[in-house]
């Protein structure tokens, strides 16, 4: 499940267009995971998403980005046993993107 954690970091990097470690962010926000976790606790997740991605996006796209952000946070759970498996992550991404493209099929759960 360490791969799941790493995938969560990469997903945050894609959504925010920021590096995982960036000393230009400020002392308390050097670590991207900590930076985003703080915003999530303040219910400000979407403020962390790159404005170049959100600008002009429709509501469905914004909801998709938010869902991907929360999926990333699930991948970054401190306790390994609380993280989804990579299979669950793939199914969730498939479901999230199906909404974006107009399908509404729930992923098959095993």
N, C-alpha and C positions, 0 to 999 in steps of 0.2 A: 504493500500500500504506500510505500515511499514514492513509487512512480505516480500514484494518484496525487500526492502532495505536489510533486514537481509539475504535474499537468495543471494543477490549480494555479501555480505561480505563472506558468506560461499563459494560461487563459487570462489572468489579470494583466499581464504585460500586453496582451493583444487588445484587451478592452480599454486599457488606460493609455496605451502607447508610451509607457514608462518602463524603465529598467527595474529589475528586482531589487537592486541595491543602487541608491543614488544619493551621494552626499550633498547634492545641490537642493534636495527637498527639505532640508532642515534637520536638526539633531534628532527630534522625536519621530521623524517620518522617513528616515534613511531607508528602512526596510519597507518595501511596497506592501507586503502582506499586513504588517502592523498598521501602515497608513490607511489601507482600505478597510481593515477591521474596525478601526476607530470610526470611520465614516459610516459603516454599516450599523454600528451601535447607536449612532446619532440619526439613523434612518436617512442618510445622505449618500447612499451608494452611487446613485446616478451622477453625482457631482464629480466622481472619480473617473467616469467614462470619458474618453477623449472627445472633446467638443467637435472635432472634425468628423467623428462618426455619428454623433447625435444630431448635429445641426441639419435641419431639414428632414429628419427622419419622422416617419409616421408613427402613430401610437403602437401599432403591432411591432414595428422594429424596435421601438424603445422598450416595450415589454419583453421582447426577445433578449435585448442586451441586459436588462435587469435580471431575467431568469438565468442567463449565462453567468452573470456576476454572482448570484446566489449559489449557483452550481459550483463555481470556483471556490466560494467560501466553504462549501461542504467538503470539497476536496482538501481544504486546508485545516480541517479540524485537528486540534492538537493531539487528541487521542486517536491512534491509528484505527481502533475498532469502531470509531464513530464515522470514519470516512467511507464513502461508497467504494465499491469495487470498480475497476476500469470498465467492466462490462456494464455496470449500472450507469456509469458516466456516459458511455457511448449511447446507451438507450435513451438517456435523458436528453442528450444533445440531439439525437434523432427526433425525439418528440418535440423539443423546442423549435427546431428548424422546420418541422412539418407544419407547425402553427404559422410560422413566417411565410411558408409557401402555400398556405391555404388548406393543408390537410389537418385533420383533428384526431388522428389515430393515437391512442395511448400505447406506449411500448408494452410488449408482452412481458409479464413478470413471471419469474421462475420460482 
